[in-house]
Amino acid sequence: MVEKIHWLGHDAFRVDTDRVIYFDPWKLKKGQPTADLILISHEHYDHCSPEDVALIRGPKTVVVAPAPCAQKLGGAVRVVQVGDTLEVEGVQIEVVPAYNVDKKFHPRSPHNVGYIVTVGGTRIYHAGDTDYIPEMAGFRADIALLPVSGTYVMTADEAVKAAEAIKPAVVIPMHYGTIVGSERDAQRFQQACPVPVRILQPE
């Protein structure tokens, strides 16, 4: 399944299975395939981008997002909050917490979320913008997409703790290389993490 996951920079990913799934599309290059499903983690501009959503939104695309994002995006949006579970086109979606514990950028809120999606029997966790939080000990995922840059999210060292708590088969680092952080953060995370780490190049 890792080979079907494409990092599009920052926190943006595309998953190509029998459904085309995007997480937090931002600064997309032209020519991206139309989405079947778009998942937005929170309302900050680098995660909830109406312009990027419009690039990949087709007449049958389902957009899933918290209420503050729905207001920005317009059109039909499946509004969710922490604790929700739903199914879209055969994709199981769990909406989980995402928040900071020692900084103010992402307060604990029903509207700041991560997602665990089950597709093709594989559980993929997109953390959104979060620190290492206690709830992670209860998350089950085969593949975890974790921020590593610090400043607005957890550091590489904190992401190691998150990986140890979640125990996925593989981790893909994110949230570096644009606003804050660099590939050195991903490499430091890879060196320290007991879970296999796959560093992807942005597409």
Residue pairs with C-beta under 8 A, 6 or more apart in sequence:
1 17
1 120
1 122
1 124
1 142
1 143
2 143
2 170
2 172
2 198
4 15
4 16
4 17
5 13
5 14
5 15
5 124
5 143
5 145
5 172
5 200
6 13
6 14
6 15
6 16
6 200
6 203
7 13
7 172
7 174
7 200
7 201
7 202
7 203
8 14
8 25
8 26
8 27
8 28
8 29
8 32
8 202
8 203
9 26
9 27
9 177
9 178
9 202
10 24
10 26
10 27
10 46
10 174
10 175
10 177
10 178
10 179
11 23
11 24
11 26
11 41
11 46
11 47
11 126
11 128
11 129
11 145
11 147
11 174
11 175
12 22
12 23
12 24
12 25
12 26
12 27
12 28
12 52
13 22
13 23
13 24
13 126
13 145
13 174
14 20
14 21
14 22
14 25
14 32
14 33
14 203
15 21
15 22
15 23
15 117
15 119
15 124
16 33
17 119
17 120
18 120
19 36
19 37
19 89
19 90
19 91
19 119
20 33
20 34
20 35
20 36
20 37
21 35
21 36
21 37
21 38
21 39
21 91
21 117
21 119
22 35
22 37
22 38
22 39
22 56
23 39
23 41
23 115
23 126
23 145
24 39
24 40
24 41
24 46
24 47
24 48
24 126
24 128
25 32
25 35
25 38
25 49
25 52
25 53
25 55
25 56
26 45
26 46
26 47
26 49
26 52
27 49
27 52
27 178
28 52
28 55
28 56
29 203
30 55
32 55
32 56
33 56
34 56
34 57
34 58
34 61
35 56
35 57
35 58
35 61
36 60
36 61
36 62
36 89
37 61
37 62
37 63
37 64
37 88
37 89
37 91
38 53
38 56
38 57
38 61
38 62
38 63
38 64
38 65
39 64
39 65
39 93
39 115
39 117
39 126
40 47
40 48
40 53
40 63
40 64
40 65
40 66
40 69
40 73
41 47
41 66
41 98
41 112
41 113
41 114
41 115
41 126
41 128
41 129
42 48
42 66
42 68
42 69
42 98
42 106
42 111
42 112
42 113
42 128
42 129
43 66
43 68
43 69
43 72
43 111
44 129
46 178
46 179
47 128
47 129
48 65
48 68
48 69
48 72
48 73
50 72
50 73
50 74
53 63
53 73
57 63
57 75
62 76
62 78
62 88
62 89
63 70
63 73
63 75
63 76
63 77
63 78
64 77
64 78
64 80
64 86
64 88
64 93
64 115
65 73
65 77
65 78
65 79
65 80
66 79
66 80
66 81
66 110
66 111
66 112
66 113
67 79
67 81
67 111
68 111
69 77
69 111
70 77
70 79
78 86
78 88
80 86
80 93
80 95
80 113
81 95
81 110
81 111
81 113
82 95
82 96
82 97
82 109
82 110
82 112
82 113
83 95
83 110
84 93
84 94
84 95
85 92
85 93
85 94
85 95
86 92
86 93
86 95
87 93
91 117
91 118
91 119
92 117
92 118
92 119
93 115
93 116
93 117
93 118
94 115
94 116
94 117
95 113
95 114
95 115
96 113
96 114
96 115
96 116
96 125
96 135
96 139
97 108
97 112
97 113
97 114
97 130
97 133
97 135
98 106
98 112
98 113
98 114
98 127
98 128
98 129
98 130
98 133
99 106
99 107
99 108
99 109
99 112
99 130
99 131
99 133
100 106
100 107
100 130
100 131
100 152
100 153
101 131
101 132
101 133
102 131
103 131
103 152
105 129
105 152
106 112
106 129
106 130
106 152
106 153
112 128
112 129
112 130
113 128
114 125
114 126
114 127
114 128
114 130
115 125
115 126
115 128
116 123
116 124
116 125
116 126
116 139
116 140
116 141
117 123
117 124
117 126
118 124
122 142
122 143
123 140
123 141
123 142
123 143
124 141
124 142
124 143
124 144
124 145
125 139
125 141
125 143
125 144
125 145
125 166
125 168
126 145
127 144
127 145
127 146
127 147
127 162
127 174
129 147
129 152
129 153
129 175
130 147
130 153
130 154
131 153
131 154
131 158
132 154
132 158
132 159
132 161
132 162
132 165
136 162
136 165
136 166
137 165
137 166
139 165
139 166
140 166
141 166
141 168
142 168
142 169
142 170
143 168
143 169
143 170
143 171
143 172
144 162
144 163
144 166
144 168
144 170
144 171
144 172
145 171
145 172
145 173
145 174
146 154
146 159
146 162
146 163
146 171
146 172
146 173
146 174
146 189
147 153
147 154
147 159
147 173
147 174
147 175
147 176
148 154
148 155
148 156
148 159
148 173
148 174
148 175
148 176
148 181
148 185
148 186
148 188
148 189
149 155
149 156
149 175
149 176
149 180
149 181
149 182
149 185
150 156
150 158
150 180
150 181
150 185
151 180
151 181
152 175
152 179
152 180
153 175
154 162
155 185
156 173
156 185
156 186
156 188
156 189
156 192
157 188
157 189
157 192
159 171
159 173
159 189
159 193
160 189
160 192
160 193
160 194
163 171
163 193
163 194
163 195
164 194
164 195
167 195
168 195
169 195
169 196
170 195
170 196
170 197
170 198
171 189
171 193
171 195
171 196
171 197
171 198
172 197
172 198
172 199
172 200
173 185
173 186
173 189
173 190
173 197
173 199
175 181
176 182
176 183
176 185
176 186
177 183
177 202
183 199
186 197
186 199
187 199
189 197
190 197
190 199
